[in-house]
């Protein structure tokens, strides 16, 4: 019995030793960490917003016209980590209204389940066609349904905006990955909510 307990203890120690560098890398890979001031976090999020839009317009030029016609848009940068049997992801983002009101800073969080191991990052871009859709997203703790893959492509007067996906009434979405624009968008039970500290 003692030898069995000793073996288990050694195994646990080895697992922790192996996982510690990975979790440390995950922490420092998030550019919006709590070690920065409120002003620095806002600046980082706005810079990432600009970079995300540039990347989107490179891979899908028609997105610029769609965003210019919108009530508002939002960009989110996600860092996710999945270890062994459970995982999740967090991220930060900002909602930019076309009427010139101040940015609304938000967080995102997802919970995953299932076997797997890996690290992933991606950017989500939302386009809001109506004020009602925008208010629902910002004020209701909006959740993109668990493990649902949206597939309906957006069309306007017969002009298809390639790769824009309907994820809710009045809400369109693009998803960028390291390899480019995602052909299909997976929600993974992600919740979006206001960042209380950054909106003070």
C-alpha positions, 0 to 999 in steps of 0.5 A: 500500500505504501509503495502504491501511495508513493507511486501515486505521489510521484506521478502527481508531482510529475504531472504538476511539474509538466503543467506548470510551464504551460499554465505560465505561458498561457498567463503571459500570452494574454495581453490584457492581464490584470498586471496592467493599469486600466488605461494600459488595458484599454489601449491594448484592447483598442490596438488589438481592435485595429489590428483585427480589423486590418486582418479581417479586411485583408482576408475579406475586403467586403467586410469593410462595407458591411461594418461601415453600414452597421449600427456597431461592431465588436472585436474580441481576442481569445486565448484558450487552453485545454488540458486533459479532460477540461478546459476553457478560454477567456478574452477581452474585447470592445464594442464600437458604435458608429454614432461616436459614443465611447467604446464599451469594453467587454470580456468573454469566457468559454467553458469546454468539456471533453478529452484533448490537449492544445492551445488555440487563439482566435479573434471574433468580430461581431456586426450589429445591424440594429440597436436592439441587437446591440443592446441585447449583446451589451446589456444581457450577458449574451451567450453564444449557444453551447457547441453550436456551429452557425452556418447560415450566410448573410445576404443583402439584396442578393449580394452575398457578403462572403463568410459573414455568418448569422449568429442571432437576429441582427447579429453577424459574425466573422471568426479569424484564426491563425490560418485565416477566416474560419469557414464555419463558426463554433460558439462553444458556449461563450458568454460575453459581458461588460468589463466593470473595471474598464468601463468606469 
